[in-house]
Amino acid sequence: AGSFQDAGVIQCAYNLNFPLHAVPAGSAQCPAWSAFSVSSPAVVLETVKQAEDRADAVVVRLYEAHGSTVVAWLQTSLPVKEAMLCDLLEQPAARSCLPLEQRGLKLSFTPFRVLSVLLVLRQ
């Protein structure tokens, strides 16, 4: 019922096309852990990958999926030293440094915009 945004169509489509695979593990208890979270349901974290030319960095790609203008917070449990916007070739954009805040990284999206973020990790 309602719009595709209200019905959660995008999340359901990802769940159908990319199902979670359970892997048997030992009997030791481990706490729940998540490497990333995004504050807005309109923003999809599509890709997390090793940076092509930097062993100490990862690239995350996100896009706005609801056709809206939104500010979202990207949080990570990784030890990020520096964050910057980059292009699809992973080259930092001009004035691309993002401040690391308590809530994470503040990202602004226009409708259907794709953002790539280079995260340099502490060693």
Buried (B, 14 or more C-beta within 10 A) or exposed (E): EEEEBEEEEBEEEEEEEEEEEEEEEEEEEEEEEEEBEBBBBBBBBEEBEEBEEBEEBBBBBBBBBBEBEBEBBBBBEEEBEBBBBBEEEBEEEEEBEBEBEEEBBEBEBEEEBEBBBBBBBEE
